[in-house]
Amino acid sequence: MLAHAALVAYLAMACGSVSAQQRAFDFAVIGDMPYTKVQEREYQRVLEVLNGTELAFVAHIGDFQFDARPYNQNPAAASMPCVEENYKAVLASFQTIRHPFILTPGDNDWTDCWPLQAQKVDPLELLAGIRAMFFPDGRSLGQRPLAVKNQSADPQYAKFRENLRWSLGGVTFVTLHIVGSNDNFGRTPEMDAEHIERKAANIAWMKQAFAEARASNSLGLVVLTQANPGFENFWPPAAKTRYFIPFIPRGQTLPNPATAYGDYIQALAEELEGFDKPVALLHGDTHLFRIDKPLYSKKTSRLFENFTRVETFGWPDTHWVRITIDPGDPQLFRFKAEIVRENVVNRRN
């Protein structure tokens, strides 16, 4: 009788554990905001909506300030980027969020600061400051910090405290510090050296995330980064032709620019060849909201059905994306554009 009662109690506990594991949850993604003073007001509305929504966490995937080049042309349009006052203001806005808050930096946030005319700045010094200011050891930002692992915990990658990894609801999450403007490659020897070192750290961190997801039998993997890596540049010829035929007549040479992102896409594709759980890559950079499946297998020349890319809204559009993780859904992820009514431009009153 006692044995039967113990068995019933054990099964109840097990079912409760499974039930908790199977519970769906939402998180939010924003990026490429706030740029201008107009968008600063719209951004505050987004933050208010996020604070009024039940979310596991909020992620900002980079470019939290205006590009220095258009700022030079019209300083009245925006707060001055790339200076300590603005970094402090941005951090303060992040800390108004009642949820855990995750950040991965963008090119506007440091690498593209060099043209600023109002004040001389060194992008590499800005990067060091961002790492110290926005990435505490072992926890996220926000009013309810989330426990995270920083890549800098590994002495080999001690600089890279901005690369984070955590697990939530049976899903593995990882941030990779990959930025627009060709990932800071091709401008100066110093910047090229920075890019090469960071790329090696990013690829190592990506591989570790996949390894952990396999070892822990994760339901899936979410990668958050800033840069649009230009998947289309690496498509097989047939897919690339179908994509470009509305713009480039059949038979003409298709674009094939040299970029710094090829190693990332190759590493990601190699990991996916041996990983059959759902994977979502979330990025910003080009400010074009989209959901697609843009990564192809070299083995089959067909797209990876278990890989989905989502690009969030960005300036001048100030909205957010809701991602639902539902273990009861075979696709695991659901994506929804969340339009902030007060920020709608094409609205009839």
C-alpha positions as CSV (number, residue, x, y, z in Angstrom):
1,M,0.0,0.0,0.0
2,L,2.8,2.4,0.9
3,A,4.6,1.4,-2.3
4,H,1.5,2.1,-4.3
5,A,1.1,5.5,-2.7
6,A,4.8,6.3,-3.3
7,L,4.3,5.3,-7.0
8,V,1.3,7.6,-7.3
9,A,3.1,10.5,-5.7
10,Y,6.1,9.9,-8.1
11,L,3.9,9.8,-11.1
12,A,2.1,13.0,-10.0
13,M,5.4,14.8,-9.6
14,A,6.6,13.5,-13.0
15,C,3.4,14.6,-14.7
16,G,3.7,18.0,-13.0
17,S,7.3,18.3,-14.3
18,V,6.2,17.4,-17.9
19,S,3.3,19.8,-17.7
20,A,5.7,22.6,-16.7
21,Q,8.1,21.7,-19.5
22,Q,5.2,21.7,-22.0
23,R,3.9,25.2,-21.1
24,A,4.1,27.7,-23.9
25,F,5.6,31.1,-23.3
26,D,6.3,34.4,-25.2
27,F,9.2,36.7,-25.6
28,A,9.7,39.9,-27.5
29,V,12.2,41.1,-30.0
30,I,13.0,44.8,-30.9
31,G,15.9,46.4,-32.7
32,D,17.2,49.3,-34.7
33,M,15.6,51.8,-32.3
34,P,15.6,54.5,-31.1
35,Y,17.3,56.5,-33.9
36,T,15.7,59.9,-34.1
37,K,13.9,62.1,-31.5
38,V,10.6,61.2,-33.2
39,Q,11.4,57.6,-32.8
40,E,12.5,58.1,-29.2
41,R,8.8,58.9,-28.4
42,E,7.6,55.9,-30.4
43,Y,10.2,53.7,-28.6
44,Q,8.8,54.7,-25.2
45,R,5.4,53.6,-26.4
46,V,6.9,50.2,-27.3
47,L,8.5,49.9,-23.9
48,E,5.1,50.7,-22.3
49,V,3.4,48.0,-24.3
50,L,6.1,45.5,-23.4
51,N,5.8,46.3,-19.7
52,G,2.1,45.7,-20.0
53,T,2.5,42.2,-21.7
54,E,3.4,38.9,-20.0
55,L,6.7,38.0,-21.4
56,A,9.6,35.6,-20.4
57,F,12.1,38.3,-21.6
58,V,12.7,41.1,-24.0
59,A,15.6,41.1,-26.5
60,H,17.0,44.2,-28.3
61,I,19.1,42.9,-31.2
62,G,21.3,45.9,-31.7
63,D,21.5,49.4,-33.1
64,F,20.1,51.3,-30.1
65,Q,21.2,54.7,-31.4
66,F,21.4,56.7,-34.7
67,D,24.1,56.2,-37.3
68,A,26.8,58.9,-36.9
69,R,26.7,59.7,-40.6
70,P,23.1,61.0,-40.9
71,Y,23.5,62.5,-37.5
72,N,26.3,64.7,-38.9
73,Q,24.0,65.9,-41.6
74,N,21.2,66.9,-39.2
75,P,22.2,66.9,-35.5
76,A,18.8,68.4,-34.5
77,A,17.0,65.2,-35.6
78,A,18.5,62.9,-33.0
79,S,20.3,62.6,-29.7
80,M,24.1,62.6,-30.2
81,P,25.2,59.0,-30.7
82,C,28.4,57.4,-29.5
83,V,28.9,59.5,-26.4
84,E,28.6,58.5,-22.8
85,E,25.5,60.5,-22.1
86,N,23.6,58.6,-24.8
87,Y,24.8,55.2,-23.6
88,K,23.7,56.0,-20.1
89,A,20.2,57.1,-21.4
90,V,19.8,53.9,-23.4
91,L,20.8,51.7,-20.5
92,A,18.4,53.6,-18.3
93,S,15.6,52.9,-20.8
94,F,16.4,49.2,-20.8
95,Q,16.3,49.1,-17.0
96,T,12.7,50.4,-17.1
97,I,11.6,47.0,-18.4
98,R,10.1,44.8,-15.7
99,H,11.1,41.7,-17.6
100,P,14.6,40.3,-18.1
101,F,16.3,42.3,-20.9
102,I,18.8,40.8,-23.3
103,L,21.0,42.9,-25.6
104,T,23.4,42.1,-28.5
105,P,25.3,45.1,-29.9
106,G,24.9,46.6,-33.4
107,D,27.2,48.4,-35.8
108,N,25.6,51.8,-34.9
109,D,26.5,51.2,-31.3
110,W,30.3,51.2,-31.8
111,T,31.9,50.2,-35.2
112,D,30.1,52.9,-37.2
113,C,30.8,55.7,-34.7
114,W,34.1,56.7,-36.3
115,P,32.6,59.4,-38.6
116,L,31.1,61.4,-35.7
117,Q,32.2,65.0,-36.3
118,A,30.9,66.6,-33.1
119,Q,33.3,64.6,-30.9
120,K,36.3,62.4,-31.6
121,V,35.6,58.8,-30.6
122,D,37.5,55.5,-31.0
123,P,35.2,52.6,-31.9
124,L,37.4,50.1,-30.1
125,E,37.2,52.1,-26.9
126,L,33.5,52.4,-27.3
127,L,33.3,48.6,-27.6
128,A,35.2,48.1,-24.4
129,G,32.8,50.6,-22.7
130,I,29.7,48.8,-24.0
131,R,31.0,45.5,-22.7
132,A,31.5,46.9,-19.3
133,M,28.3,48.9,-19.1
134,F,25.7,46.6,-20.6
135,F,26.9,43.1,-19.8
136,P,27.2,42.2,-16.1
137,D,28.6,38.8,-15.2
138,G,26.1,36.0,-15.1
139,R,22.9,38.0,-15.5
140,S,20.8,39.9,-18.0
141,L,19.6,43.5,-17.8
142,G,16.1,44.4,-16.8
143,Q,14.3,44.7,-13.5
144,R,14.0,40.9,-13.2
145,P,17.4,39.7,-14.4
146,L,17.8,36.3,-16.0
147,A,20.7,34.0,-15.2
148,V,23.0,33.8,-18.2
149,K,26.4,32.4,-19.1
150,N,28.9,34.9,-20.6
151,Q,31.4,33.6,-23.1
152,S,34.0,35.5,-21.1
153,A,33.7,32.8,-18.4
154,D,36.1,30.9,-20.7
155,P,39.6,32.5,-20.2
156,Q,40.3,31.9,-23.9
157,Y,37.5,34.3,-24.8
158,A,37.7,36.7,-21.8
159,K,36.8,39.8,-23.8
160,F,33.5,38.5,-25.1
161,R,31.2,39.1,-22.2
162,E,28.5,40.2,-24.6
163,N,28.0,36.7,-26.0
164,L,25.4,35.1,-23.8
165,R,23.7,31.7,-23.4
166,W,20.8,30.5,-21.4
167,S,18.1,27.9,-21.3
168,L,14.4,28.5,-20.8
169,G,11.5,26.1,-21.1
170,G,13.6,23.4,-22.5
171,V,15.0,25.7,-25.3
172,T,18.6,26.9,-25.7
173,F,19.2,30.6,-26.4
174,V,22.4,32.2,-27.6
175,T,23.5,35.7,-28.6
176,L,26.3,36.2,-31.2
177,H,28.0,39.6,-31.6
178,I,27.8,39.9,-35.4
179,V,27.2,43.4,-36.7
180,G,26.3,45.1,-39.9
181,S,28.7,47.2,-42.0
182,N,30.4,44.0,-43.0
183,D,31.0,43.0,-39.4
184,N,33.7,45.7,-39.0
185,F,35.9,44.2,-41.7
186,G,37.6,46.1,-44.5
187,R,38.2,49.6,-43.0
188,T,41.5,49.6,-41.1
189,P,44.1,46.9,-40.1
190,E,43.0,47.4,-36.4
191,M,39.4,46.9,-37.2
192,D,40.2,43.9,-39.4
193,A,42.1,42.3,-36.4
194,E,39.1,43.0,-34.2
195,H,36.8,41.4,-36.7
196,I,38.9,38.3,-37.0
197,E,39.2,37.7,-33.3
198,R,35.5,38.3,-32.7
199,K,34.5,36.0,-35.6
200,A,36.5,33.2,-34.1
201,A,34.8,33.7,-30.7
202,N,31.4,33.9,-32.3
203,I,31.8,30.7,-34.3
204,A,33.2,28.9,-31.2
205,W,30.2,30.1,-29.2
206,M,27.7,29.1,-31.9
207,K,29.2,25.6,-31.9
208,Q,29.1,25.3,-28.2
209,A,25.4,26.3,-28.2
210,F,24.6,23.6,-30.7
211,A,26.6,21.1,-28.6
212,E,24.8,22.1,-25.5
213,A,21.4,21.8,-27.2
214,R,22.2,18.3,-28.4
215,A,23.6,17.2,-25.0
216,S,20.6,18.6,-23.1
217,N,18.1,17.3,-25.6
218,S,16.8,20.8,-26.1
219,L,13.5,21.3,-27.8
220,G,15.2,23.8,-30.1
221,L,17.7,26.6,-30.4
222,V,17.3,30.4,-30.8
223,V,20.1,32.5,-32.1
224,L,20.0,36.3,-31.6
225,T,22.3,38.6,-33.5
226,Q,22.3,42.0,-35.1
227,A,23.6,41.6,-38.7
228,N,21.7,40.5,-41.7
229,P,24.3,38.1,-43.0
230,G,22.9,38.2,-46.6
231,F,21.8,34.5,-46.9
232,E,20.8,35.2,-50.5
233,N,24.5,35.6,-51.5
234,F,25.1,32.0,-50.6
235,W,22.1,30.3,-52.2
236,P,22.5,27.6,-54.8
237,P,22.2,28.9,-58.4
238,A,18.6,27.7,-59.0
239,A,17.2,29.3,-55.9
240,K,19.2,32.5,-56.5
241,T,17.8,32.7,-60.0
242,R,14.2,32.3,-58.9
243,Y,14.7,35.0,-56.3
244,F,16.3,37.6,-58.6
245,I,14.4,37.0,-61.8
246,P,11.8,39.8,-61.1
247,F,14.8,42.2,-61.0
248,I,17.5,40.8,-63.2
249,P,16.6,39.2,-66.6
250,R,17.4,35.5,-66.9
251,G,20.9,35.0,-68.2
252,Q,22.4,38.1,-66.8
253,T,25.1,37.8,-64.0
254,L,23.6,37.5,-60.6
255,P,25.1,39.5,-57.7
256,N,27.8,37.7,-55.7
257,P,29.5,40.3,-53.5
258,A,32.4,39.4,-51.2
259,T,31.3,39.8,-47.6
260,A,32.6,38.9,-44.2
261,Y,29.6,36.7,-43.3
262,G,30.4,33.6,-45.3
263,D,32.2,31.8,-42.5
264,Y,29.2,32.4,-40.2
265,I,26.7,31.0,-42.7
266,Q,29.0,28.0,-43.4
267,A,29.3,27.2,-39.7
268,L,25.6,27.5,-39.2
269,A,24.8,25.3,-42.1
270,E,27.3,22.7,-40.9
271,E,25.7,22.6,-37.5
272,L,22.2,22.2,-39.0
273,E,23.3,19.2,-41.0
274,G,23.4,17.3,-37.8
275,F,20.6,19.0,-35.8
276,D,17.0,18.2,-36.6
277,K,15.3,20.3,-33.9
278,P,13.7,23.7,-34.8
279,V,16.2,26.6,-35.0
280,A,15.3,30.3,-35.2
281,L,17.7,33.1,-36.1
282,L,16.5,36.6,-35.1
283,H,18.2,39.7,-36.4
284,G,17.8,43.3,-37.4
285,D,20.1,45.5,-39.4
286,T,18.3,46.0,-42.6
287,H,15.0,47.2,-41.1
288,L,12.8,44.9,-43.2
289,F,10.3,42.8,-41.2
290,R,10.3,39.3,-42.6
291,I,9.9,35.6,-41.7
292,D,11.5,33.1,-44.1
293,K,13.6,30.0,-44.5
294,P,16.7,31.3,-46.3
295,L,19.4,28.7,-45.4
296,Y,20.3,25.9,-47.8
297,S,22.0,22.6,-47.3
298,K,25.1,22.0,-49.4
299,K,24.4,18.3,-49.3
300,T,20.9,18.6,-50.9
301,S,20.8,22.2,-52.3
302,R,17.4,22.4,-50.6
303,L,16.4,24.6,-47.7
304,F,16.6,23.5,-44.1
305,E,13.0,23.1,-43.2
306,N,13.8,23.3,-39.5
307,F,15.5,26.7,-39.8
308,T,13.6,30.0,-39.7
309,R,14.9,33.6,-40.0
310,V,13.0,36.5,-38.5
311,E,14.0,40.1,-39.0
312,T,12.4,42.5,-36.6
313,F,11.1,46.0,-37.3
314,G,13.5,48.9,-37.4
315,W,13.7,52.6,-38.0
316,P,11.5,54.3,-39.2
317,D,9.0,51.6,-38.2
318,T,8.6,51.3,-34.4
319,H,6.9,48.0,-33.5
320,W,8.0,44.6,-32.1
321,V,7.8,40.9,-32.8
322,R,6.3,38.3,-30.4
323,I,7.8,34.9,-30.5
324,T,5.8,32.1,-28.9
325,I,7.6,28.9,-27.9
326,D,5.0,26.1,-27.7
327,P,6.3,22.6,-27.0
328,G,3.0,21.3,-28.2
329,D,3.5,22.7,-31.6
330,P,5.6,20.5,-34.0
331,Q,7.2,23.7,-35.4
332,L,7.9,24.9,-31.8
333,F,8.0,28.6,-32.8
334,R,5.2,31.0,-33.7
335,F,6.0,34.5,-34.8
336,K,3.6,37.5,-34.7
337,A,4.2,41.1,-35.8
338,E,2.9,43.3,-33.0
339,I,1.9,46.7,-34.3
340,V,1.8,49.5,-31.7
341,R,-1.3,51.4,-32.7
342,E,0.0,54.8,-31.7
343,N,3.0,54.4,-33.9
344,V,1.1,53.5,-37.0
345,V,1.7,55.9,-39.9
346,N,-0.8,54.7,-42.4
347,R,-3.8,55.0,-40.1
348,R,-7.3,56.4,-40.7
349,N,-8.4,58.4,-37.7
